[in-house]
Amino acid sequence: MIQTRTETVALTDGTQLRLTVAEPDNVVRGGIVVLHEARGVTDRVRLLVSGLAEEGWLTVAPHLYHRDGTDEFAESDGEDRIRDQVQRLSGESVLADTDAAFVWLADQGVAERQGIVGFDIGGTAALVVAASRSIGAAVTVGGDGILTPLSEGLPPLVEVAGELTCPWLGLYGKRAERIPVEEVEKLREAAESAGVATDVVCYPDADHRFDTDPNAANEAWRRARNWFDLHLR
């Protein structure tokens, strides 16, 4: 398996952004930015970064909590602490960090065929980015904040889905308690008005992290990879 490494880049706001990156062993097909889950850059995120690199994508995961000095929350950290961290996210900070990740890809020679994928709060952020920046394709997995924003600094996803600038795929689980199916349907309707290719798939036995249904997780992963294969050409 391809190993990940961490690099640091300076941002214009004076902070230092940490990036977890992985490079393909052979020909680079394009670049993908991975946005992490609520617990930060976990082993699961590093495996996804590595897995995408195995398939030929130069992959970079910005540490969205870097301004607070946090990379990853331990299993012992309570939900209240994680929720407080999520509340600190803003559209401005997310766009600054993902812009830096896209610039990093360009500096490595991948100025085109750039995509983004996010999981959990990263899925929310991925849609916000895809509605604000011109990229090749985007995938959201279990992104919350559809009707009620995750933080005061982030918009409800239904308000920006109609502004998507690139093909977008949303993957959700019907057993996700905090993301009602009715809200996912409203997101689907909003995205369909964007004028770009969109698709929303809701798996009946999966939760928002796809922990409860391995078959759905595997199928969703395949669908996400196919989305990038189709649109990042």
C-alpha positions in Angstrom: 0.0 0.0 0.0 1.2 3.5 -0.8 2.3 5.4 2.3 1.0 8.8 3.2 3.2 11.7 4.4 2.5 15.1 5.9 3.6 18.4 4.4 3.1 22.0 5.7 2.3 25.1 3.6 2.0 28.7 4.7 -1.4 30.5 4.2 -1.9 34.2 3.6 -3.6 34.5 7.0 -0.3 33.6 8.7 -1.3 30.1 9.7 0.5 26.9 8.7 -1.8 24.3 6.9 -0.9 20.6 7.3 -1.5 18.4 4.3 -1.6 14.6 4.3 -0.6 13.5 0.8 -0.1 10.3 -1.2 1.5 10.0 -4.6 0.8 7.2 -7.2 3.7 4.9 -8.0 3.1 5.3 -11.8 1.3 7.6 -14.1 -0.8 10.4 -12.4 -4.4 10.5 -13.7 -5.3 13.7 -11.9 -5.6 15.1 -8.4 -8.2 14.7 -5.7 -8.6 16.7 -2.5 -10.0 14.6 0.4 -11.9 16.4 3.2 -11.9 14.6 6.5 -14.6 13.5 8.9 -15.6 15.2 12.2 -12.8 13.4 14.1 -10.1 14.9 11.8 -7.5 13.1 9.8 -8.0 9.6 11.2 -6.6 6.3 10.1 -9.7 5.9 7.9 -9.0 9.1 6.1 -5.3 8.1 5.6 -6.5 4.8 4.1 -8.8 6.6 1.7 -6.0 9.0 0.7 -3.7 6.0 0.1 -6.4 4.0 -1.7 -7.0 6.8 -4.2 -3.3 7.1 -4.8 -3.2 3.4 -5.5 -5.6 4.1 -8.4 -3.5 6.8 -9.9 -4.8 9.9 -8.2 -2.4 12.4 -6.6 -4.2 12.9 -3.4 -4.1 15.5 -0.7 -6.1 15.9 2.6 -6.0 19.4 4.2 -6.2 19.4 8.0 -9.3 21.6 8.4 -8.8 22.1 12.2 -5.2 23.3 11.9 -6.0 26.8 13.2 -6.8 25.2 16.5 -3.7 22.9 16.5 -5.9 19.8 16.1 -5.2 17.0 13.6 -7.3 14.1 15.0 -9.6 13.5 18.0 -9.0 10.3 20.0 -11.8 7.8 20.7 -11.9 9.1 24.3 -12.8 12.6 23.1 -16.5 13.2 23.7 -19.0 14.3 21.1 -19.4 17.8 22.8 -15.7 18.5 22.2 -16.0 17.4 18.5 -19.1 19.4 18.0 -17.4 22.5 19.4 -14.6 22.0 16.9 -17.0 21.7 14.0 -18.7 24.9 15.1 -15.5 26.7 14.5 -15.5 25.9 10.7 -16.5 28.6 8.3 -16.9 28.8 4.6 -14.0 31.2 4.5 -11.6 28.8 6.3 -12.7 25.8 4.3 -12.2 27.6 1.0 -8.8 28.9 2.1 -7.7 25.4 3.0 -9.0 23.7 -0.1 -7.7 26.5 -2.3 -4.2 25.8 -0.8 -4.7 22.1 -1.5 -5.6 22.7 -5.1 -2.6 25.0 -5.5 -0.4 22.2 -4.0 -1.8 19.8 -6.7 -1.0 22.4 -9.4 2.5 22.9 -8.1 3.0 19.1 -8.5 2.0 19.4 -12.1 -1.8 18.6 -11.8 -3.4 21.9 -12.7 -6.4 20.2 -14.4 -8.5 17.1 -13.7 -8.9 18.2 -10.1 -11.7 16.8 -8.0 -12.9 16.8 -4.3 -14.4 14.2 -2.0 -15.5 14.7 1.6 -16.9 12.4 4.3 -19.2 13.5 7.2 -18.4 17.2 7.8 -16.0 16.9 5.0 -18.9 15.9 2.7 -20.7 19.1 3.7 -17.5 21.2 3.0 -17.0 19.4 -0.4 -20.4 20.6 -1.6 -19.7 24.1 -0.4 -16.4 24.1 -2.3 -18.0 22.6 -5.5 -20.6 25.5 -5.4 -17.8 28.1 -5.1 -14.9 26.9 -7.2 -14.4 25.7 -10.8 -13.2 22.1 -10.4 -13.8 18.9 -12.4 -16.0 16.8 -10.1 -17.2 16.4 -6.5 -18.5 13.7 -4.2 -20.2 14.1 -0.8 -20.5 11.2 1.5 -23.0 11.7 4.4 -22.7 15.5 4.4 -24.9 17.0 7.2 -26.1 20.6 7.5 -28.7 20.3 4.7 -31.4 22.5 6.1 -29.7 23.7 9.3 -26.0 24.7 8.9 -23.3 22.8 10.8 -21.9 26.1 12.0 -22.8 29.8 11.8 -20.0 30.2 9.2 -21.3 27.6 6.8 -24.5 27.9 4.7 -27.3 25.3 4.6 -26.5 22.9 1.7 -29.9 23.4 0.1 -29.1 27.1 -0.3 -25.9 26.5 -2.3 -26.6 23.2 -4.1 -28.2 25.1 -7.0 -24.9 26.9 -7.5 -22.9 23.7 -8.2 -20.3 24.3 -10.9 -19.2 20.7 -11.5 -20.7 17.2 -11.6 -21.7 16.3 -8.0 -22.5 12.9 -6.4 -24.2 12.6 -3.0 -24.0 9.3 -1.1 -26.3 8.9 2.0 -27.6 6.2 4.3 -31.2 6.0 5.3 -30.3 4.9 8.8 -28.4 8.2 9.5 -30.4 9.5 12.5 -29.2 13.1 12.2 -29.8 13.3 8.4 -33.5 12.6 7.6 -34.3 11.1 4.2 -36.7 14.0 3.6 -33.8 16.4 3.9 -31.7 14.4 1.5 -34.6 14.6 -1.0 -34.7 18.3 -0.7 -31.0 18.4 -1.4 -31.5 16.3 -4.4 -34.1 18.7 -5.8 -31.9 21.7 -5.1 -28.9 20.1 -6.8 -31.0 19.2 -9.9 -31.5 22.9 -10.6 -27.7 23.5 -10.9 -27.4 22.8 -14.6 -24.6 20.2 -14.1 -24.7 16.5 -13.8 -25.8 15.5 -10.3 -26.9 12.2 -8.6 -28.0 11.4 -5.1 -28.0 7.7 -3.9 -29.5 6.8 -0.6 -28.6 3.3 0.8 -31.4 1.7 2.9 -29.3 0.0 5.5 -26.3 2.4 5.8 -25.8 5.1 8.3 -24.0 8.4 7.6 -20.6 6.8 8.1 -21.6 3.6 6.2 -20.4 1.5 9.3 -23.6 -0.5 9.5 -23.6 -2.0 5.9 -20.2 -3.2 4.5 -21.9 -4.0 1.1 -23.3 -0.5 0.8 -19.9 0.9 1.8 -18.1 -1.1 -0.9 -20.8 -0.1 -3.5 -20.6 3.5 -2.6 -16.8 3.5 -2.8 -17.1 2.0 -6.3 -19.7 4.5 -7.3 -17.5 7.4 -6.1 -14.5 6.1 -8.0 -16.5 5.7 -11.1 -17.8 9.3 -10.8 -14.2 10.6 -10.9 -13.3 8.2 -13.7 -16.2 9.6 -15.8 -15.8 13.3 -15.1 -12.1 13.8 -14.5 -10.8 13.2 -18.1 
